[in-house]
Amino acid sequence: MREKKLRLALIFGGRSGEHEVSLASASSVIGAVDRSKYELVAIGVTKQGKWLANSDPQRMLEAVGAEGSSPSGHGRAPLHDESAVAILGDPTQRGLARIEERGGASQSLILDGSVDVLFPLLHGTFGEDGTVQGLLELANIPYVGAGVLASALGMDKALMKALFREREIPVGGYIVVKRADWEKNRGRMTKRIEDEIGYPCFVKPANLGSSVGVSKIHGPDEIAKGIDLAAKYDRKMLVEVAIDGREIEVGVLGNDDPIASVAGEVIPSGEFYDYRAKYIDGKSKLVIPAEIPEKVAGEIRRLAISAFKAIDCAGMARVDLFLERGSNKVYLNEINTIPGFTSVSMYPKLWEASGISYSELIDRLIELALERHADKNRSQTRYDFQ
């Protein structure tokens, strides 16, 4: 039994197209955290990238949500009561610093207490891509989930798929299109897509999630619109073969010896599982466990753990796969190192079906974060030359 509560910091919001999804995940976690075990600190990141904290997590969530909806980008009144904060890359402090204005433009940093463990719920860029993880490594703060390298690989779908191919993990056909090349010669890039991928195909930003900027392309008259949309969000785009398959998802949990959940199936309300189908219309269906042969389910779980280990992931991940109709061949689509974490999101629901409740899952992830941090701190950082 713990002698005192752990000081748990949740960080959410962020400078990403998935800002609103992050708020939804944070809301569910805030409601489920066992307050008898944890002292909760909420860090909200606005769409402009300002870090704010409040002792009342729900108040912080509402404040960042209100700020995010402000057309001017300067925030609304709810933010006036929040404190601007920062995490210093200083391992001797290992905590938050409150930024206090003194004499107009000048500012000072006031230490605001240490953090025992941090739970990043920043989906997408500037949070799921290794940037925040790098800061936490410098500060020597334990954190939930993947490290810098795994986060970066999990976010960059182009490098992720190249690594999976190297590890002989089956992925569908794809090519990478850079925004600069597309803008220089659209005709040449369109011909390459037609020659190497064909139609129908999918176009997506290489570094984003939640189906933001994703389009299904049915023919040459749609390709320019699809790539222009994806290029708004990233300098690299993936053009992928459209696999005629069922969408299967698996949760992975652990560090060096991870386990996989039961497999679940997504039945999208539209032609594919786009942002509207995921978060807006409420008509998509999640079938847990997926109605597939046990032998196929076992292969899916094996591939999910292989993908987790391939990028040296830690803590948690949701692995998305396709089960090709007719052949039952399995293709790995992607790995998500900070999956959606609302109470109705696939990742926690998969674990609930596997015997781990939502609140238990949070506890286990925090335990894994502390375990991994302790293991990393065993490594010597100074060379003693004899």
N, C-alpha and C positions, 0 to 999 in steps of 0.2 A: 504493500500500500504506500502511495506517495506521501511524503511528509508535507509537501505544499503543492499548490496548483502549478501546473506548467503555464508559462506565459506564451500563449499561442497567438501569433499574428496572422491574419488573413489579408491577402492583398488581391484586389480585384479592380475591374474597370479596364483602364488602359487605352493606349493609342493604337487601337486595332479595329478592323471591320467587325470584330467579334465582341466589341465592348458590351453590347446589351446581353449577349449570351453569358458573358462573364458575370454580370450583375445577377442574372437568374441563378447561376451556379452558387454564387456567394450567398444569396438569400436562403437557399436550401441548407447550406452548410451551417450558416449562422443559427438557423432554427433547430438544427440537429445536434450541435456540439453540446456535450455534457458539461454544464457549468460547474459541477462539483469537482471536475478534474482539471479544467482549464480556465485561466483568466484570459478573456478574449480581447484582442486589440484589432480594430478594423482599420486597414489602410486602403483608402480609395484613390485610384489614379484616374484623373479626368482625361477627357479626350485630347486635351492639349498637353498632357503628360505631367501635370502637377500632382504631387503626392500629398494627400491630406489624411489626417487621423482624427478619430473621435472615440471617446470612452464608451459610447453607445453604438454598437455595431449596426443596429437597424437604422439609427439616425444617419450614420455614415453612408449606408447603402442608399437611403432615400436622397441624401444630399448629392452624391455623385450621379445618381439617376437624373435628378433635376438639372444638374449642371450639364450633363450630356445632351439634354434635349433643348438647351438654350441656343436659338439661332445665331446669336451674336458671338457665341464661343467664349464669352466673358463670365459666364456663370450666373446663377440666380441667387436670390437672398439666402436659401438654405446653406450656402457655403460660408456665409459670414461667420458662423460659429465654429468652423473647423480650424484645426491647427495644421499648418504646412509642416511636413516632416521630411526626413531623408534617412537613408541607411548609409552609414559611413563605411567605406572600404577599409576599416581599421579593426583588426581582430582583437585589439586590446579593449575595445568598447563593446562590440557585439550587440548592438542594439539600435534604437531609434534616436535621432536627434531632432528636436523641435526647432523650427526656424522662426525666429522672433525678429520682427522689424524694429529697428531703433533709429530714430531720427530720419524718417522718410525712407529714402532708398536703401540705406545701409541695413544690413541684417547680421544676426549672430546666431550661432548654433548652441542650443542648450540640450545637454544629454537628458533623455527622457526614459531611461531604464533599459535594461537588457531584454532580449527576446530569446526564449528557450527554443522555439521552433517556429518556422514560418511555413504557411500553406499557400503556395501560389495558385490563384485561380484566374490567372491572366491568359485567356485563350488567344492564340494567334501571335502576331508579331509583337515585339517588345515585351515578351512575357513567357511565351511557350518556346521561344527560339534560342534559348541559352543566354540571352542578355541579362535578365534578372538573376539567373542562376550564377553567372559569372560574378556579379556584385556580391551575392551571398557567399560565394566561395572566398572572396577577398575578405569579407567581414567575419568569416568562420562561423556562420549561423547555420544550424541544421535546417534543412528544408525538405518538404515532401516532394517526391517525384524524381524525374530524371536529372542527371547532371548536365554540364555545359555541352559536352560533345553529343550525347544522346538527344538532348533537346534540339540542338541545331540540325542533326541528321533527321530527326523525326519531323521537323518543320519543313525542311527542304526536300520536297518530293522527288526532285530530279536526282539528288545524291542518294537519297534513301533507296530508290528503285535500282540505281546502279549497284549499291552495296548488296541488296537482296539478290540481284542476278549473280554477283560474285559468289555469294553463299549458296547458290543453286536453289533459292527460294523462288517458286514460280510467280512471275508477274506478267501482266498483259503487255502487248506491244505499245511502245510510246516513243515520241521524240521530244526534244527540248527546243523551244523557240525563244530566242532572246528578243526583248523589246526593240533593242537597237537594230537588229537584223530585220525585223518585221517592218520597222519604219523606213529602212533603206530600200528594201525591195520586197514589196508585198507579193508581187506576182511570182517571184522565184520561191518564196517561202510557201505560198499556196500550192504550187506544183509539187514541192517536196512533201507536203502533207498528203496530197492526193496520191502520190506515188508510193509513199512508205506506210501510210496509215489507212487512208480511204475513208469512206462514209458508211454509216454514221460514226462519229467520234465525239470525244469529250475534250473541251478546252478548259483549263483551270490555271489559276496562279500557282506557281511552284511553292510559295511560302504563305499559305493561309489555310483556314479551315472553315467548318460550318457551311460548306458549299457556297461561300461568298465568292462571286466572280466566276462561277462555273456555268458552262453552257453545253447543251447537247447539240451537235452540229449534224444536220441531216443531208446537207449538200453544199456545193461551192458558193451558193448565194448567201449562206449564213456564216461562212468562216471569218470574214472580216469583222463582222459585228461581234462574234464570240471572242476573237483575239483582242480586239480593241477593249472589250469589257475587262478581260483578265489582265490586260496590260495597265489598267488603272491602278491595280493593287500590287504589282510586282514587276521586276525587270526580266523575270524568266517565266515562261508559261510551259505547261505540259500539254501535249496533244496526244490523247490516248485512244487506242482501239476500244470501241464500245462492245463490251463482252455481254452476250445475252445470258445473264446469270441472275441468280437470287443473291440478295445482299445479306451477308452473314457477318455478325460481329461477336467478338470474344473479349472478355476482360482478362487481363494478366495482372497478377499481384505478387510482389516479392522483390528481393534483391538478387543475390547470386543464385538462389534456388527457387525461381518463380513457379507459380501454379496458374492454371488457366481455369476460367469459369465454364459453365455450360455455354453452348453456342445459342445465339438468338438471331432471329431473322427480322429484317426491316421490310415491310411491305408499304412502299411509298404511295401517297395519295395521287401523285402526278406521274409523269413519264419517268422521272428519276427523283432521288431523294435530295431535292434542292432546299434552299433556305426556307422557302414558304412551307414546303412539306414538313420540314423539321420543327419549325418554331411558330408558325402562324395559323395555318388552317386547321390543325388539330385532327386531321383525317387519316394520317399515316398510322399503320398498325405495327406493334412490336409483338412478335411471337416468341415467347420464352418458355421452355426451350424450343429451338427450331425443330420443325418436323422433318428430320433427315435421318438416314440410317446411322446407327451407332458407329460403324466403321468409318464413315465419312466424318462424323462429328469428332472422332478421335484424331483423324488426320488434320482437321481444322485446328484443334487445340494444340497439336504438335507444331504446326506451322506458326501459330501465334506465339508460342514460347520461343521458337527459333528466331522469329523476327525481333522479339524483345531482347534476346541475347545478342543478336547480330549488331544492334546499335549500342550495346552495353547500357541498356535502360535500367532503371531502378524505380522501386516504389509501385508505380501503376502505369498502365497503358491500356487503351482499347485498340484492338487490331481488327481492321475491316477487310473482309475478303469477298470474293465472288465465287459462287458455286454454279458452274456453267450448266445450263439446261441441256438435257440429253446425255452429255458425257459424264456429268458429276465431277468434272475436273475442277480443282480448287486453284484459284489465283489470289495472291495477296494484293490488296489494293493499297493500304497505307496503315501506318501506326500513329496513334495520337497519344502524345505523352502527357497532356492535360485534357482528358476527355470531359465532355459535358458532365456536370455534377449536380444537376437538379435532382429532386427526389423521383422524377419520372424519366430521367436520362437513362440511356441504355447501360452505361457502365455500372452504376449502383444497382440497377434492376437485375443485371446478370448475376451480380454477387449475392443479391437477396435470394434469387432462385437457386444459388449454390450453397446457401446456408449462412451467409454473412449479412447481417442487417446493415442499414445505412449508418447508424451511429457506431456500430462495431467496425465498419469499414474505415471510418474516419480515425478511430483509435488505432487500428492496425497500420494505417498509412503513417501516422505520427510515430509509432513504434519503429517502423521501417526507416523513417527519416533519421531518428536518433541512432539506430543501429548502424546505418551507413556512415553517418557523421563520425561516430566513434571509431569505426574501422579505418576511415580515411585519415583520422588524426593519429593513428598508429604509425603512419609512414613518416620516416625521418625527413626533414626538410633542410638539414644542414649536413654537409659532408665533412666528416672528421678525418682528415688525411693523417695517416700514420707514417 
